[in-house]
């Protein structure tokens, strides 16, 4: 269900982007590079191929939350038009764990 929602949103973005001559840049921050994330990235690339004015930048944090924050900051600084973030789902305790 999640991937369908992501694909619908991307399809809408790609459709709106195709109505303009302006380049649209999408940044994708993945928490890891596992099989699921690779599949999502492939689906996004398939959508990208339909539109000549859309660029996609992918990055993977390799299960490192601090690295992902740095990558997200870098994508924001590069002025992406859309930022997709797939965060790690681990629970962190502020009490020392």
C-alpha positions as CSV (number, residue, x, y, z in Angstrom):
1,X,0.0,0.0,0.0
2,X,2.8,2.4,0.9
3,X,4.6,2.0,-2.4
4,X,1.3,2.6,-4.3
5,X,0.8,5.9,-2.4
6,X,4.4,6.9,-3.2
7,X,4.0,6.0,-6.9
8,X,0.7,7.9,-7.1
9,X,2.3,11.0,-5.6
10,X,5.4,10.7,-7.9
11,X,3.1,10.3,-10.9
12,X,1.3,13.5,-10.0
13,X,4.6,15.3,-9.5
14,X,6.0,14.0,-12.8
15,X,2.7,15.0,-14.6
16,X,2.8,18.6,-13.2
17,X,6.6,18.8,-14.0
18,X,6.0,17.9,-17.6
19,X,3.7,20.9,-18.0
20,X,6.7,23.2,-17.6
21,X,10.1,23.7,-19.3
22,X,11.7,24.1,-15.9
23,X,13.7,21.2,-14.6
24,X,12.3,19.5,-11.5
25,X,14.8,17.9,-9.1
26,X,13.7,15.2,-6.7
27,X,16.0,14.1,-3.8
28,X,15.5,10.6,-2.4
29,X,17.1,9.8,1.0
30,X,17.0,6.1,1.8
31,X,18.0,4.8,5.2
32,X,19.6,1.7,3.6
33,X,20.2,0.0,0.3
34,X,18.3,-3.2,0.9
35,X,16.1,-5.1,-1.6
36,X,13.0,-3.1,-0.8
37,X,14.7,0.3,-1.1
38,X,16.3,-0.8,-4.5
39,X,12.8,-1.7,-5.7
40,X,11.4,1.7,-4.7
41,X,14.4,3.4,-6.4
42,X,13.8,1.4,-9.6
43,X,10.1,2.4,-9.6
44,X,11.0,6.1,-9.2
45,X,13.5,5.8,-12.0
46,X,10.9,4.3,-14.3
47,X,8.7,7.3,-13.6
48,X,11.6,9.6,-14.3
49,X,12.2,8.1,-17.7
50,X,8.8,9.3,-18.8
51,X,9.7,13.0,-18.4
52,X,12.8,14.7,-19.8
53,X,12.7,17.6,-17.4
54,X,12.9,15.6,-14.1
55,X,16.2,14.7,-12.4
56,X,16.4,12.4,-9.4
57,X,19.2,12.2,-6.9
58,X,19.4,9.1,-4.7
59,X,21.4,8.6,-1.5
60,X,21.6,5.8,1.0
61,X,22.6,6.3,4.6
62,X,23.5,2.6,5.1
63,X,21.6,2.4,8.4
64,X,23.4,5.4,9.9
65,X,20.9,8.0,11.2
66,X,23.5,10.8,11.4
67,X,24.6,10.2,7.9
68,X,21.0,10.4,6.7
69,X,20.5,13.7,8.4
70,X,23.7,15.0,6.7
71,X,22.5,13.7,3.3
72,X,19.0,15.3,3.8
73,X,20.7,18.6,4.7
74,X,22.8,18.4,1.6
75,X,19.8,17.7,-0.6
76,X,17.9,20.7,0.9
77,X,20.9,22.9,0.4
78,X,21.0,21.8,-3.3
79,X,17.4,23.2,-3.6
80,X,15.6,20.0,-4.6
81,X,11.9,20.6,-5.5
82,X,10.7,17.5,-3.7
83,X,12.4,15.5,-0.9
84,X,11.5,11.9,-0.3
85,X,12.8,10.5,3.0
86,X,12.6,6.8,4.0
87,X,13.8,6.9,7.7
88,X,15.1,4.1,9.7
89,X,12.5,2.6,12.0
90,X,14.6,1.8,15.0
91,X,13.5,3.1,18.4
92,X,16.1,5.1,20.2
93,X,16.1,5.8,23.9
94,X,17.4,9.0,25.3
95,X,18.1,7.3,28.6
96,X,21.3,5.7,27.4
97,X,20.3,3.1,24.8
